[in-house]
Amino acid sequence: MKKHITLILILLIFSNCAPKQEKIERIIEDGVEVVLNHLEPYKIKGEPIALTLEEEFTIDTERDDLALKGLTEITTFDVDSEGNIYFLNQFSPEIFIFKFNQHGEYVMSFGQKGQGPGELQFPVTFAVNSRDEIWITDQRPTKLVIFNKNGGLVEEKVIGFNAPVIIPLSNEKLLVTLAEYGPEANYTSLVLYSPDFDRIKELSRRETGPLRKGTKFEGIVRFGIKAITSKNIYLGDTRKDYEIWVYDLEGNLERKIRKEHEPVPITEKYKKQNLERFKGDPESQKRMYFPKFLPPFQFGFADEKGHLFVMTYEKGENPKEYKYDIFNADGIFISRTSLGNVGKPWVFEVPLDAMCKKELLYCVRQKESGYIELVVYKMKWE
């Protein structure tokens, strides 16, 4: 009997001395789980929280050899299952798509400018699907052009509505951005479609409203989160404060992620830069107003393990870097990091593309010279 009592006492002592996992705060709203996160990350037993980035290589548009091939800008990019990298240069005079291998070596270019089959006029966005096909949305007219990984034309479809972004999902469905402008309606929305472009479900809508003469309008430029993995769609609208909605690929809302944040005040420098967008239009400058604080976040992406990286407006560790909040697959705030995926396509810095594939982080950033480069990092969690 004494041995049993001794054993129980030893177990109780070890239990009290062991580090305790914090209780994660969750609530249910309208049948949906909401994960409540605070200013400091949660401490979760066994959860790697320290992210180290080791630079593997860069692809620099300042290189003369790439400029001669036509890659002078990076509008966006994507990566296939083999690690090949595809760039879209929307402003190229002849060829729009540039392919590099997994080591950053140039392979080929395709997507000729023109009006014939497989030719492009004004490509806006593109994405690589689960079969390593390159899907390009062209806006003159609105059509979808699909190439294989060797640049061969697979299919071309004219789209009968204004769809500036078409993203293929791993379940063959499509996530489509719709834009409607007119006297009665003025909005953009994200809608789930079937492979044959049958409308399934609207996931979000942002009403903007017509800018009538004399109407005041907000001077800040709002971005947002649209991150996609093989399992989920993450949507974040800065008009809903710090809240990200997590959908499955069928369009069902699985979870909401909320987080407390330190508001970042709007500076006089920021106001001046935004007013510069309307240089020569003093009437619009008079009608522009600014809130007291910047939005809680500005951009986001996710990796294949379900980590969500949310770019805030808090200054990062180095110049031209911003702090990222990192959430795990359950929507729990676990860590922070600092990245410099920013550039100046306008009169002020905006987020540039970043993404993760197979333990690699791909990050577009602007150099001091003004040229754009892609930096590829190896990700290590500890």
Protein Blocks (a to p, Z undefined) as FASTA:
>chain_A
ZZmmmmmmmmmmmmmmpccddddddddeehiacddddfbdcddehiafbdcdddfbdcdf
kbmklmmnopabcfbdcddfkopacdddfkbckbmbdcddfkopafbdehiadjbehiaf
bdcbdcddfkopacdddfbdcddddddfkopafbdcddfbdcfbccddfkopacdddddd
dfkbccdddddddfkopafbdfbdcdebjadehiacdfbdcdddddddfkbccdddfklo
jadddddfkopafbdcddddddddddfklmmmmmmmmgoilmlmmmpccdfbdcfbfbdc
ddfkopacdddfbdcfbghiacdddddfkopafbdcdddbdcdfblbdcddddddeehia
cdddddfkopacddddddddZZ
